[in-house]
Amino acid sequence: MFNKNRTFPIILTLIIIVIIIYLFATLKQPYVECSKTTTDQFDIKIEERIKTTFNGNKISKINLTKTITLPDKYNSDKYLESIKSSLEKSYKYLNNKVNIKKVENGIITTININNKETIILNNIEFINMDDLKIKINSNTKSSDVITLKINDKYTEGEFKTHLKNNGYVCK
């Protein structure tokens, strides 16, 4: 039936196949994507999209895109330049890891960090006191914002729950 010389290679092949199937079955998504879109009383839309990569149970990389879309009423170069300037000052501490660009009706900010920098989510609001002004909350201890840092300890599930509890939708 079986030749003794062929038994060992067959067993070894079966073991390798089982290991490969196990590795594919336990393969996890290495990142979590979440987003949140809000529209304030001035009809200004703020959308945040965050892609967080994990290494074990720690955050290893964060890619954040914040898009601010102004309604026609505020869609002038004056407002766009003011918002862009405020964002540049606010994110200056990230040293060239931020790309802020004006688009037709708003601003798109892209932030990529992978060192021990801190990033704050849900920290932009607008006020209108005779003129539209942007207010950026930079207080990392504020209960109104979410603060994330590279090497923060989260499992993917804990991270999703944390963001979902703050109004984000996660994949």
Biotite code that builds the C-alpha atoms (Angstrom):
import biotite.structure as struc

atoms = struc.array([
    struc.Atom([0.000, 0.000, 0.000], chain_id="A", res_id=1, res_name="MET", atom_name="CA", element="C"),
    struc.Atom([2.321, 2.771, 1.205], chain_id="A", res_id=2, res_name="PHE", atom_name="CA", element="C"),
    struc.Atom([5.983, 2.603, 0.668], chain_id="A", res_id=3, res_name="ASN", atom_name="CA", element="C"),
    struc.Atom([7.880, 3.408, 3.889], chain_id="A", res_id=4, res_name="LYS", atom_name="CA", element="C"),
    struc.Atom([10.062, 5.862, 1.990], chain_id="A", res_id=5, res_name="ASN", atom_name="CA", element="C"),
    struc.Atom([6.996, 7.918, 0.938], chain_id="A", res_id=6, res_name="ARG", atom_name="CA", element="C"),
    struc.Atom([5.238, 8.074, 4.327], chain_id="A", res_id=7, res_name="THR", atom_name="CA", element="C"),
    struc.Atom([7.409, 10.821, 5.789], chain_id="A", res_id=8, res_name="PHE", atom_name="CA", element="C"),
    struc.Atom([7.047, 13.247, 2.817], chain_id="A", res_id=9, res_name="PRO", atom_name="CA", element="C"),
    struc.Atom([3.262, 12.728, 2.787], chain_id="A", res_id=10, res_name="ILE", atom_name="CA", element="C"),
    struc.Atom([2.972, 13.485, 6.530], chain_id="A", res_id=11, res_name="ILE", atom_name="CA", element="C"),
    struc.Atom([5.242, 16.516, 6.162], chain_id="A", res_id=12, res_name="LEU", atom_name="CA", element="C"),
    struc.Atom([3.154, 17.799, 3.221], chain_id="A", res_id=13, res_name="THR", atom_name="CA", element="C"),
    struc.Atom([-0.076, 17.407, 5.239], chain_id="A", res_id=14, res_name="LEU", atom_name="CA", element="C"),
    struc.Atom([1.440, 19.295, 8.190], chain_id="A", res_id=15, res_name="ILE", atom_name="CA", element="C"),
    struc.Atom([2.548, 22.155, 5.903], chain_id="A", res_id=16, res_name="ILE", atom_name="CA", element="C"),
    struc.Atom([-0.925, 22.330, 4.324], chain_id="A", res_id=17, res_name="ILE", atom_name="CA", element="C"),
    struc.Atom([-2.564, 22.503, 7.780], chain_id="A", res_id=18, res_name="VAL", atom_name="CA", element="C"),
    struc.Atom([-0.175, 25.287, 8.842], chain_id="A", res_id=19, res_name="ILE", atom_name="CA", element="C"),
    struc.Atom([-0.902, 27.297, 5.669], chain_id="A", res_id=20, res_name="ILE", atom_name="CA", element="C"),
    struc.Atom([-4.677, 26.912, 6.152], chain_id="A", res_id=21, res_name="ILE", atom_name="CA", element="C"),
    struc.Atom([-4.329, 27.992, 9.797], chain_id="A", res_id=22, res_name="TYR", atom_name="CA", element="C"),
    struc.Atom([-2.327, 31.100, 8.833], chain_id="A", res_id=23, res_name="LEU", atom_name="CA", element="C"),
    struc.Atom([-4.922, 32.159, 6.232], chain_id="A", res_id=24, res_name="PHE", atom_name="CA", element="C"),
    struc.Atom([-7.773, 31.523, 8.681], chain_id="A", res_id=25, res_name="ALA", atom_name="CA", element="C"),
    struc.Atom([-6.223, 33.643, 11.424], chain_id="A", res_id=26, res_name="THR", atom_name="CA", element="C"),
    struc.Atom([-5.048, 36.463, 9.178], chain_id="A", res_id=27, res_name="LEU", atom_name="CA", element="C"),
    struc.Atom([-6.332, 39.764, 10.612], chain_id="A", res_id=28, res_name="LYS", atom_name="CA", element="C"),
    struc.Atom([-6.952, 43.097, 9.027], chain_id="A", res_id=29, res_name="GLN", atom_name="CA", element="C"),
    struc.Atom([-3.808, 45.110, 9.821], chain_id="A", res_id=30, res_name="PRO", atom_name="CA", element="C"),
    struc.Atom([-5.667, 48.409, 9.894], chain_id="A", res_id=31, res_name="TYR", atom_name="CA", element="C"),
    struc.Atom([-8.978, 50.003, 10.857], chain_id="A", res_id=32, res_name="VAL", atom_name="CA", element="C"),
    struc.Atom([-10.722, 52.703, 8.828], chain_id="A", res_id=33, res_name="GLU", atom_name="CA", element="C"),
    struc.Atom([-13.217, 55.048, 10.473], chain_id="A", res_id=34, res_name="CYS", atom_name="CA", element="C"),
    struc.Atom([-14.969, 58.229, 9.404], chain_id="A", res_id=35, res_name="SER", atom_name="CA", element="C"),
    struc.Atom([-17.206, 60.918, 10.796], chain_id="A", res_id=36, res_name="LYS", atom_name="CA", element="C"),
    struc.Atom([-19.101, 63.632, 8.950], chain_id="A", res_id=37, res_name="THR", atom_name="CA", element="C"),
    struc.Atom([-20.757, 66.580, 10.651], chain_id="A", res_id=38, res_name="THR", atom_name="CA", element="C"),
    struc.Atom([-22.519, 69.668, 9.370], chain_id="A", res_id=39, res_name="THR", atom_name="CA", element="C"),
    struc.Atom([-22.709, 72.638, 11.721], chain_id="A", res_id=40, res_name="ASP", atom_name="CA", element="C"),
    struc.Atom([-25.259, 75.439, 12.034], chain_id="A", res_id=41, res_name="GLN", atom_name="CA", element="C"),
    struc.Atom([-23.472, 77.407, 9.286], chain_id="A", res_id=42, res_name="PHE", atom_name="CA", element="C"),
    struc.Atom([-23.819, 74.466, 6.844], chain_id="A", res_id=43, res_name="ASP", atom_name="CA", element="C"),
    struc.Atom([-20.074, 73.843, 6.995], chain_id="A", res_id=44, res_name="ILE", atom_name="CA", element="C"),
    struc.Atom([-19.339, 70.166, 6.480], chain_id="A", res_id=45, res_name="LYS", atom_name="CA", element="C"),
    struc.Atom([-16.387, 68.594, 8.286], chain_id="A", res_id=46, res_name="ILE", atom_name="CA", element="C"),
    struc.Atom([-15.407, 65.067, 7.342], chain_id="A", res_id=47, res_name="GLU", atom_name="CA", element="C"),
    struc.Atom([-12.665, 63.102, 9.087], chain_id="A", res_id=48, res_name="GLU", atom_name="CA", element="C"),
    struc.Atom([-11.348, 59.823, 7.692], chain_id="A", res_id=49, res_name="ARG", atom_name="CA", element="C"),
    struc.Atom([-8.801, 57.955, 9.745], chain_id="A", res_id=50, res_name="ILE", atom_name="CA", element="C"),
    struc.Atom([-6.868, 54.849, 8.771], chain_id="A", res_id=51, res_name="LYS", atom_name="CA", element="C"),
    struc.Atom([-4.992, 53.367, 11.705], chain_id="A", res_id=52, res_name="THR", atom_name="CA", element="C"),
    struc.Atom([-2.440, 50.579, 11.300], chain_id="A", res_id=53, res_name="THR", atom_name="CA", element="C"),
    struc.Atom([-1.693, 48.249, 14.189], chain_id="A", res_id=54, res_name="PHE", atom_name="CA", element="C"),
    struc.Atom([1.395, 46.296, 15.111], chain_id="A", res_id=55, res_name="ASN", atom_name="CA", element="C"),
    struc.Atom([0.260, 43.767, 17.682], chain_id="A", res_id=56, res_name="GLY", atom_name="CA", element="C"),
    struc.Atom([-1.960, 45.684, 20.074], chain_id="A", res_id=57, res_name="ASN", atom_name="CA", element="C"),
    struc.Atom([-0.377, 49.091, 19.465], chain_id="A", res_id=58, res_name="LYS", atom_name="CA", element="C"),
    struc.Atom([-1.044, 51.862, 16.973], chain_id="A", res_id=59, res_name="ILE", atom_name="CA", element="C"),
    struc.Atom([1.900, 51.973, 14.578], chain_id="A", res_id=60, res_name="SER", atom_name="CA", element="C"),
    struc.Atom([0.726, 54.441, 11.923], chain_id="A", res_id=61, res_name="LYS", atom_name="CA", element="C"),
    struc.Atom([-2.080, 56.967, 11.494], chain_id="A", res_id=62, res_name="ILE", atom_name="CA", element="C"),
    struc.Atom([-3.322, 58.496, 8.256], chain_id="A", res_id=63, res_name="ASN", atom_name="CA", element="C"),
    struc.Atom([-5.914, 61.223, 8.822], chain_id="A", res_id=64, res_name="LEU", atom_name="CA", element="C"),
    struc.Atom([-7.756, 63.225, 6.180], chain_id="A", res_id=65, res_name="THR", atom_name="CA", element="C"),
    struc.Atom([-9.883, 66.183, 7.272], chain_id="A", res_id=66, res_name="LYS", atom_name="CA", element="C"),
    struc.Atom([-12.056, 67.784, 4.632], chain_id="A", res_id=67, res_name="THR", atom_name="CA", element="C"),
    struc.Atom([-13.790, 71.087, 5.341], chain_id="A", res_id=68, res_name="ILE", atom_name="CA", element="C"),
    struc.Atom([-16.436, 72.029, 2.797], chain_id="A", res_id=69, res_name="THR", atom_name="CA", element="C"),
    struc.Atom([-17.844, 75.557, 2.896], chain_id="A", res_id=70, res_name="LEU", atom_name="CA", element="C"),
    struc.Atom([-21.290, 76.525, 1.626], chain_id="A", res_id=71, res_name="PRO", atom_name="CA", element="C"),
    struc.Atom([-21.522, 79.109, -1.171], chain_id="A", res_id=72, res_name="ASP", atom_name="CA", element="C"),
    struc.Atom([-22.127, 81.856, 1.389], chain_id="A", res_id=73, res_name="LYS", atom_name="CA", element="C"),
    struc.Atom([-18.574, 81.431, 2.776], chain_id="A", res_id=74, res_name="TYR", atom_name="CA", element="C"),
    struc.Atom([-16.877, 80.070, -0.318], chain_id="A", res_id=75, res_name="ASN", atom_name="CA", element="C"),
    struc.Atom([-14.441, 82.896, -0.893], chain_id="A", res_id=76, res_name="SER", atom_name="CA", element="C"),
    struc.Atom([-10.673, 82.950, -1.032], chain_id="A", res_id=77, res_name="ASP", atom_name="CA", element="C"),
    struc.Atom([-10.606, 85.077, 2.133], chain_id="A", res_id=78, res_name="LYS", atom_name="CA", element="C"),
    struc.Atom([-12.208, 82.339, 4.229], chain_id="A", res_id=79, res_name="TYR", atom_name="CA", element="C"),
    struc.Atom([-10.239, 79.538, 2.602], chain_id="A", res_id=80, res_name="LEU", atom_name="CA", element="C"),
    struc.Atom([-6.897, 81.293, 3.210], chain_id="A", res_id=81, res_name="GLU", atom_name="CA", element="C"),
    struc.Atom([-7.841, 82.022, 6.833], chain_id="A", res_id=82, res_name="SER", atom_name="CA", element="C"),
    struc.Atom([-8.793, 78.391, 7.477], chain_id="A", res_id=83, res_name="ILE", atom_name="CA", element="C"),
    struc.Atom([-5.665, 77.099, 5.737], chain_id="A", res_id=84, res_name="LYS", atom_name="CA", element="C"),
    struc.Atom([-3.440, 79.434, 7.751], chain_id="A", res_id=85, res_name="SER", atom_name="CA", element="C"),
    struc.Atom([-5.068, 78.380, 11.033], chain_id="A", res_id=86, res_name="SER", atom_name="CA", element="C"),
    struc.Atom([-4.625, 74.707, 10.210], chain_id="A", res_id=87, res_name="LEU", atom_name="CA", element="C"),
    struc.Atom([-0.972, 75.228, 9.241], chain_id="A", res_id=88, res_name="GLU", atom_name="CA", element="C"),
    struc.Atom([-0.294, 76.905, 12.602], chain_id="A", res_id=89, res_name="LYS", atom_name="CA", element="C"),
    struc.Atom([-2.193, 74.229, 14.489], chain_id="A", res_id=90, res_name="SER", atom_name="CA", element="C"),
    struc.Atom([-0.305, 71.340, 12.872], chain_id="A", res_id=91, res_name="TYR", atom_name="CA", element="C"),
    struc.Atom([3.125, 72.976, 12.781], chain_id="A", res_id=92, res_name="LYS", atom_name="CA", element="C"),
    struc.Atom([4.331, 70.607, 15.516], chain_id="A", res_id=93, res_name="TYR", atom_name="CA", element="C"),
    struc.Atom([4.059, 67.667, 13.078], chain_id="A", res_id=94, res_name="LEU", atom_name="CA", element="C"),
    struc.Atom([6.965, 68.913, 10.910], chain_id="A", res_id=95, res_name="ASN", atom_name="CA", element="C"),
    struc.Atom([6.199, 68.281, 7.245], chain_id="A", res_id=96, res_name="ASN", atom_name="CA", element="C"),
    struc.Atom([3.824, 65.376, 7.909], chain_id="A", res_id=97, res_name="LYS", atom_name="CA", element="C"),
    struc.Atom([0.853, 67.537, 6.972], chain_id="A", res_id=98, res_name="VAL", atom_name="CA", element="C"),
    struc.Atom([-0.401, 68.459, 3.521], chain_id="A", res_id=99, res_name="ASN", atom_name="CA", element="C"),
    struc.Atom([-3.014, 71.234, 3.436], chain_id="A", res_id=100, res_name="ILE", atom_name="CA", element="C"),
    struc.Atom([-4.506, 72.240, 0.124], chain_id="A", res_id=101, res_name="LYS", atom_name="CA", element="C"),
    struc.Atom([-7.326, 74.472, -1.010], chain_id="A", res_id=102, res_name="LYS", atom_name="CA", element="C"),
    struc.Atom([-9.923, 72.965, -3.285], chain_id="A", res_id=103, res_name="VAL", atom_name="CA", element="C"),
    struc.Atom([-12.826, 74.614, -5.065], chain_id="A", res_id=104, res_name="GLU", atom_name="CA", element="C"),
    struc.Atom([-15.125, 74.832, -2.062], chain_id="A", res_id=105, res_name="ASN", atom_name="CA", element="C"),
    struc.Atom([-12.965, 73.892, 0.892], chain_id="A", res_id=106, res_name="GLY", atom_name="CA", element="C"),
    struc.Atom([-9.780, 72.624, 2.422], chain_id="A", res_id=107, res_name="ILE", atom_name="CA", element="C"),
    struc.Atom([-8.331, 69.103, 2.486], chain_id="A", res_id=108, res_name="ILE", atom_name="CA", element="C"),
    struc.Atom([-5.803, 68.290, 5.180], chain_id="A", res_id=109, res_name="THR", atom_name="CA", element="C"),
    struc.Atom([-3.851, 65.031, 5.038], chain_id="A", res_id=110, res_name="THR", atom_name="CA", element="C"),
    struc.Atom([-1.742, 63.963, 8.007], chain_id="A", res_id=111, res_name="ILE", atom_name="CA", element="C"),
    struc.Atom([0.549, 60.923, 8.083], chain_id="A", res_id=112, res_name="ASN", atom_name="CA", element="C"),
    struc.Atom([2.312, 60.046, 11.320], chain_id="A", res_id=113, res_name="ILE", atom_name="CA", element="C"),
    struc.Atom([4.305, 57.027, 12.384], chain_id="A", res_id=114, res_name="ASN", atom_name="CA", element="C"),
    struc.Atom([6.486, 58.371, 15.182], chain_id="A", res_id=115, res_name="ASN", atom_name="CA", element="C"),
    struc.Atom([5.426, 59.294, 18.703], chain_id="A", res_id=116, res_name="LYS", atom_name="CA", element="C"),
    struc.Atom([3.334, 62.277, 17.612], chain_id="A", res_id=117, res_name="GLU", atom_name="CA", element="C"),
    struc.Atom([-0.131, 62.938, 18.973], chain_id="A", res_id=118, res_name="THR", atom_name="CA", element="C"),
    struc.Atom([-3.141, 63.642, 16.771], chain_id="A", res_id=119, res_name="ILE", atom_name="CA", element="C"),
    struc.Atom([-6.469, 65.117, 17.826], chain_id="A", res_id=120, res_name="ILE", atom_name="CA", element="C"),
    struc.Atom([-9.764, 64.169, 16.188], chain_id="A", res_id=121, res_name="LEU", atom_name="CA", element="C"),
    struc.Atom([-13.065, 66.027, 16.283], chain_id="A", res_id=122, res_name="ASN", atom_name="CA", element="C"),
    struc.Atom([-11.367, 69.280, 17.243], chain_id="A", res_id=123, res_name="ASN", atom_name="CA", element="C"),
    struc.Atom([-12.604, 71.813, 14.667], chain_id="A", res_id=124, res_name="ILE", atom_name="CA", element="C"),
    struc.Atom([-15.598, 74.073, 14.985], chain_id="A", res_id=125, res_name="GLU", atom_name="CA", element="C"),
    struc.Atom([-16.644, 77.374, 13.508], chain_id="A", res_id=126, res_name="PHE", atom_name="CA", element="C"),
    struc.Atom([-17.993, 80.483, 15.192], chain_id="A", res_id=127, res_name="ILE", atom_name="CA", element="C"),
    struc.Atom([-19.537, 83.558, 13.620], chain_id="A", res_id=128, res_name="ASN", atom_name="CA", element="C"),
    struc.Atom([-18.931, 86.778, 15.477], chain_id="A", res_id=129, res_name="MET", atom_name="CA", element="C"),
    struc.Atom([-19.431, 89.403, 12.752], chain_id="A", res_id=130, res_name="ASP", atom_name="CA", element="C"),
    struc.Atom([-17.257, 87.152, 10.587], chain_id="A", res_id=131, res_name="ASP", atom_name="CA", element="C"),
    struc.Atom([-16.652, 83.410, 10.241], chain_id="A", res_id=132, res_name="LEU", atom_name="CA", element="C"),
    struc.Atom([-13.773, 82.125, 12.389], chain_id="A", res_id=133, res_name="LYS", atom_name="CA", element="C"),
    struc.Atom([-12.326, 78.651, 12.813], chain_id="A", res_id=134, res_name="ILE", atom_name="CA", element="C"),
    struc.Atom([-11.764, 77.354, 16.337], chain_id="A", res_id=135, res_name="LYS", atom_name="CA", element="C"),
    struc.Atom([-9.272, 74.497, 16.707], chain_id="A", res_id=136, res_name="ILE", atom_name="CA", element="C"),
    struc.Atom([-9.237, 72.754, 20.068], chain_id="A", res_id=137, res_name="ASN", atom_name="CA", element="C"),
    struc.Atom([-5.653, 71.738, 20.810], chain_id="A", res_id=138, res_name="SER", atom_name="CA", element="C"),
    struc.Atom([-6.327, 70.645, 24.404], chain_id="A", res_id=139, res_name="ASN", atom_name="CA", element="C"),
    struc.Atom([-5.447, 66.953, 24.475], chain_id="A", res_id=140, res_name="THR", atom_name="CA", element="C"),
    struc.Atom([-7.225, 66.533, 27.830], chain_id="A", res_id=141, res_name="LYS", atom_name="CA", element="C"),
    struc.Atom([-10.551, 67.940, 26.601], chain_id="A", res_id=142, res_name="SER", atom_name="CA", element="C"),
    struc.Atom([-13.517, 65.575, 26.742], chain_id="A", res_id=143, res_name="SER", atom_name="CA", element="C"),
    struc.Atom([-14.768, 67.002, 23.420], chain_id="A", res_id=144, res_name="ASP", atom_name="CA", element="C"),
    struc.Atom([-11.897, 65.551, 21.391], chain_id="A", res_id=145, res_name="VAL", atom_name="CA", element="C"),
    struc.Atom([-10.261, 62.193, 20.742], chain_id="A", res_id=146, res_name="ILE", atom_name="CA", element="C"),
    struc.Atom([-6.513, 62.083, 21.254], chain_id="A", res_id=147, res_name="THR", atom_name="CA", element="C"),
    struc.Atom([-4.484, 59.327, 19.601], chain_id="A", res_id=148, res_name="LEU", atom_name="CA", element="C"),
    struc.Atom([-0.781, 58.685, 19.769], chain_id="A", res_id=149, res_name="LYS", atom_name="CA", element="C"),
    struc.Atom([1.538, 56.233, 18.095], chain_id="A", res_id=150, res_name="ILE", atom_name="CA", element="C"),
    struc.Atom([2.120, 53.250, 20.427], chain_id="A", res_id=151, res_name="ASN", atom_name="CA", element="C"),
    struc.Atom([-1.234, 53.753, 22.208], chain_id="A", res_id=152, res_name="ASP", atom_name="CA", element="C"),
    struc.Atom([-2.380, 50.314, 23.308], chain_id="A", res_id=153, res_name="LYS", atom_name="CA", element="C"),
    struc.Atom([-5.600, 49.225, 21.617], chain_id="A", res_id=154, res_name="TYR", atom_name="CA", element="C"),
    struc.Atom([-6.813, 46.024, 20.104], chain_id="A", res_id=155, res_name="THR", atom_name="CA", element="C"),
    struc.Atom([-8.594, 46.592, 16.805], chain_id="A", res_id=156, res_name="GLU", atom_name="CA", element="C"),
    struc.Atom([-11.932, 45.941, 18.536], chain_id="A", res_id=157, res_name="GLY", atom_name="CA", element="C"),
    struc.Atom([-11.209, 48.360, 21.390], chain_id="A", res_id=158, res_name="GLU", atom_name="CA", element="C"),
    struc.Atom([-10.170, 51.017, 18.892], chain_id="A", res_id=159, res_name="PHE", atom_name="CA", element="C"),
    struc.Atom([-13.336, 50.606, 16.823], chain_id="A", res_id=160, res_name="LYS", atom_name="CA", element="C"),
    struc.Atom([-15.496, 50.754, 19.958], chain_id="A", res_id=161, res_name="THR", atom_name="CA", element="C"),
    struc.Atom([-13.689, 53.888, 21.177], chain_id="A", res_id=162, res_name="HIS", atom_name="CA", element="C"),
    struc.Atom([-14.301, 55.694, 17.903], chain_id="A", res_id=163, res_name="LEU", atom_name="CA", element="C"),
    struc.Atom([-17.861, 54.390, 17.468], chain_id="A", res_id=164, res_name="LYS", atom_name="CA", element="C"),
    struc.Atom([-18.704, 55.708, 20.947], chain_id="A", res_id=165, res_name="ASN", atom_name="CA", element="C"),
    struc.Atom([-17.618, 59.138, 19.672], chain_id="A", res_id=166, res_name="ASN", atom_name="CA", element="C"),
    struc.Atom([-19.781, 59.137, 16.545], chain_id="A", res_id=167, res_name="GLY", atom_name="CA", element="C"),
    struc.Atom([-17.437, 57.526, 14.012], chain_id="A", res_id=168, res_name="TYR", atom_name="CA", element="C"),
    struc.Atom([-18.400, 54.755, 11.611], chain_id="A", res_id=169, res_name="VAL", atom_name="CA", element="C"),
    struc.Atom([-15.751, 52.029, 11.304], chain_id="A", res_id=170, res_name="CYS", atom_name="CA", element="C"),
    struc.Atom([-15.104, 49.284, 8.751], chain_id="A", res_id=171, res_name="LYS", atom_name="CA", element="C"),
])
